[in-house]
Amino acid sequence: MQKLDIVGVRVELPSKQPLVLLKEVGGERYLPIWIGAVEATAIALAHEGVATPRPMTHDLMRDILVALRVEVARVLITELKDGVFYANLVFANGAEVSARPSDAIALAMRMGVPVYGDEEVLAEASISVPDEPEEQQENELERFREFLDQVSPEDFNTGP
């Protein structure tokens, strides 16, 4: 498992499909995961540190877990099957619960827990953008943005 940073939420053009972008800590791989609009909003709000007047679903889940003294230890992006990503919430007591990656990431951000990606998932679905001097990094980021503008979720479908 590789630790991943949450870069943020982006919108893939021209379909306007949101995705969450994760980056390998200490590495050069980025993992884009297409998500729903509601989950994109939940992740973006947490990423920006915005508190809503009333708790959103992921805030409610966090509050319930805290009230019950249940600790989430980490989130694992475990599998990519037929173009669909899978994740698990791992609790401090060792229990694991299957979750959509978008929900797991939204909860992880609210609870301050790390996100990890399975090496096979990263090998299959990540994009490498090597660390380079600042000017070259900007060029790489521009090329990566162009890639995101042209790629579609179907490009990652590995099924028949």
Secondary structure, DSSP 8 states (H G I E B T S, - for coil): -EEEEEEEEEEETTTTEEEEEEEETTSSEEEEEE--HHHHHHHHHHHHT---SS--HHHHHHHHHHHTT--EEEEEEEEEETTEEEEEEEETTS-EEEE-HHHHHHHHHHHT--EEE-HHHHHHH-EE-----HHHHHHHHHHHHHHHHH--GGGG----
